[in-house]
Amino acid sequence: MCDGQPFDSTIEGIIVEGQFRDGETVVLIDDVLITGKSVLEGIEKLQSVGLVVKDVVVLIDHEGDVNQKLERQGYQAHAVLKFSEIAQTLYEAGRLDSAQLDILLKTST
């Protein structure tokens, strides 16, 4: 909410809509954390409308150095799953062989 009215803002594919007040703390939710670019763009957009972001929740963390990059900027990332966990589960289920697992684990770091 901005001045008591519902707010809707779309810039470059990032939508901020709903009822909120300046200074409210929100959580940014994204699908995959690989480079952090889309997360940082989302945080910037949320901050531009007066919201405070401290935490980011992603479905899959690709496990690069992005978590540390976000932490250095004051944000905490939380993942539902890590890429290595998905790869290990597929290996244990017989869906990947050891060579495939090694390749996937090397690309996630």
DAHUCOR-V625561 format. One record per pair of residues at least 24 apart in sequence whose C-alpha atoms are under 7 Angstrom apart, sorted by the first residue. I is the first residue (numbers start at 1). J is the second residue. D is the distance in Angstrom with one decimal. If there is no record, write none. Layout:
# DAHUCOR-V625561
i:I j:J d:D
i:I j:J d:D
This chain:
# DAHUCOR-V625561
i:14 j:42 d:6.5
i:16 j:46 d:6.9
i:22 j:50 d:4.6
i:22 j:51 d:5.8
i:23 j:50 d:5.7
i:23 j:51 d:5.2
i:23 j:52 d:5.8
i:24 j:51 d:5.3
i:24 j:52 d:5.9
i:25 j:51 d:6.0
i:25 j:52 d:4.5
i:25 j:53 d:5.8
i:26 j:51 d:6.7
i:26 j:52 d:6.1
i:26 j:53 d:5.4
i:27 j:53 d:6.0
i:27 j:54 d:6.9
i:27 j:55 d:5.3
i:27 j:56 d:5.7
i:28 j:53 d:7.0
i:28 j:55 d:6.6
i:28 j:56 d:4.8
i:28 j:57 d:6.2
i:29 j:56 d:5.8
i:29 j:57 d:4.8
i:29 j:58 d:5.8
i:30 j:57 d:6.4
i:30 j:58 d:4.8
i:30 j:59 d:6.9
i:31 j:58 d:5.2
i:31 j:59 d:5.0
i:31 j:60 d:6.4
i:32 j:58 d:5.7
i:32 j:59 d:5.9
i:32 j:60 d:4.8
i:32 j:61 d:5.9
i:33 j:58 d:6.4
i:33 j:60 d:6.3
i:33 j:61 d:4.8
i:33 j:62 d:5.8
i:34 j:61 d:6.7
i:34 j:62 d:5.2
i:34 j:64 d:6.7
i:35 j:66 d:6.1
i:36 j:66 d:6.0
i:62 j:108 d:5.5
i:63 j:108 d:5.7
i:63 j:109 d:5.8
i:64 j:108 d:6.4
i:64 j:109 d:5.0
i:83 j:108 d:6.6
i:84 j:108 d:7.0
